[in-house]
């Protein structure tokens, strides 16, 4: 059965008071600030104090770590004792981005008090063999190494039996965490967890890294004579973990993220964290926006444990000062992320194939299993399926290994298993539509081996033989819960603003950027564009930093509507060009900024095919063939249409100057865009492009290499437009050319609207830039050859063929 169409709703623009609009205007010098004011008002920012603290971290008063009261006091006192007595301290972290950054914050912050790798160490569990949380074998290892104090981060709140086991071995435990609280306080020195606060408290939404930072902040305040490095140096790590963990960015979370981004955007210049700087370079981002974390750094850090299981080296990646080591670890991280993308795409396709066999009208919770699915990507795919199909989704890998009895069961939420050899399935669950997934799964804990999580996401394992019963029971449970509310609703996507393509651009981007950092509780603004269409639609597999194909699709396009005379670029991740409708539609997008191409662009979220409301008629004589004519003659024709010759005479119904297409198209889609514009404007269309250039693809490649060497030698820069005009290349072909240069070792850096290119003449020989057996160069040459063929075709195609396109175009309008 096919997936349901996501339902849209549009927020009505509120009437904001004039005083509020005037208060917002100083923050939007290039626009009137109305859209930003409406969004802020919608999101509950409705008084001057709130507004100032929301938009400017200088006007926000951060909350003291002393708000944690006696728990924080006991934690710092125990750390002071360890400092004074020379006890060994171990940080117990977690393998996702929040846990890795939390470990890194404690590693550097507590490293001001304890010698690293001597008195202070850290331990990251293996995702595949240990899973989240404390475990007894790991504690045994730390005890053997002499650890007397464990400080957890982003984990530990519910590991009651493991905490008791550590106590037996003479190890004290301090918990810093933000996950679900146990019913009773664990037997620890201190538990620092913001879940003890009221939901309205400014610290309630802290993620694991932010809680770890608060512990370090308290240690700095209570032992101020010891630290040498500024506390603020940790804030870039805090921002990465906060944003990657998708916590609600309000209160101190927003403040810490704002301050952290201020630090993060300096990395490409200062390289105080060379590993972070190199990751930013590899994902072609600058670090000045939260999306640089959520779509760049965060997925890369998370990918390591998803692919390799062991993510311990990520702490070194984030904290080392060694450029060479940072380069090595960053490249390993980048390759893991490329592998993650391929696996995620494969599993998504397989899951959707299984879904096609289900009757979704009788399915409340999607539960799918497969013996070949890699556990590391199941959470990502489950989240995608849940959003697209509007149902909580649980994906299980049934090749999770055997368990004998309950010897490996140490965490909370477990049930004793018959002491026979049991085949265990492991997987991930993701929720949607505000369904409390944690309680839903917990209702069937008697069927589970182990589980944990929160209302939106959970990890679980269970005997394979229990999966059918679990599936039936959890579906019945949700049906009963939803009966009172009329059953499950279709997925809903809320658009914040209705805009036209003409409104897209830097001014709107800067206005919307006021709301950043965005996250839960303050989502990225969704923009509805009605009655639009796409052209220059093109998809390809993404590539790793070596130019190798990654089996993960992105589709690029230009979006148009009737309000604009020029289209606007955009991307649709994970979708093929065939999924983009040919006719008019409406779509919901997010406005983003492409640091690589130095331009704003939209990220397509969803679209609905629209029935055309247009009914135009046209005449073949509205197409004027001025191809190959002298540019001055063509200019005169445009300015003086009444002086045309009899063969080129304009239709009698109009004396309006024609629209002039002076660049040779490379697709019928491009030509259709101009036809649509001409028909809508009731103006003729003159095709007036010159003959295409005759340079061979090989000659153009040599020219590009020559330009690259010249720019490297002189230190000069060039704009992408200059390169396109010089080499007669499209955006796509030039992009492939620059990627080919990078694959040979050239370093291409984008700065504002220009690029610089450098290379090492000793490491890049002349022979290495030839055409022999080099995949990226061949891809570039193939793109040029394809474009040249198409330009030649559209230069020579008979006028009658183009005229035949008119009826097809009008039928789609």
Buried (B, 14 or more C-beta within 10 A) or exposed (E): EEBBEBEBEBBEBBEBEEEBBEBBBEBBEEBEBBBBBBBBBBBEBBEEEEBBBBBEBEEBEBBEBEBBEEBBBBBBBBBBBBBEEEBBBBBBBBBBBBBBBBBBBBBBBBBBBBEBEEBBBBBBBBBBEBBBBBBBEBBEEBBEEEBBBBBBBBBBBBBBBBBEBBEEBEBBBBBBBBBBBBEEEBEBBBBBBBBBBEEEBBBBBBBBBBBBBBBBBBBBBBBEEEBEEEBEEBBBBBBBBBBBBBBBBBBBBBBBBBBBBBBBBBBBEEBEBBBBBBBBBBBBBBBBBBBBBBBBBBBBBBBBBBBBBBBBBBBBBBBBEEEEBBEBBBBBBBBBBBBBBBBBBBBBEBBBEEBEEBEBEEBBBBBBBBEEBBBBBBBBBBBBBBBBBBBBBBBBBBBBBEBEEBEBBBBBBBBEBEEEEBBBBBBBBBBBBEBBBBEBBBBBBEBBBBBBBBBBBBBBBBBBEBBEEBBEBBBBBBBEBBEEEEEBEEBEBEBBBBBBBEBBEBBBBBBBBBBBBBBBBBBBBBBBBBBBBBBBBBBBBBBBBEBEBBBBBBBBBBBBBBEBEEBBBBBBBBBEBEBBBBEBBBBBBBBBBBBBBBBBBBBBBBBBEBEBEEEBEBEEBBBBBBBEBEEEEBBEBBEEBEEBEEEBEBBEEEEEBBBBBBEBBBBBBBBBBBBBBBBEBEBBBBBBBBEBEEBEBBEBBBBBBEBBBEBBEEEEBBEBEEBBEEBBBBBBBBBBBBBBBBBBBBBBEBEEEBBBBBBEEEEBEEEEBBEEEBBBBBBBBEBBBBBBEBBBEBBEBEEEEBBEBBEEBBEBB
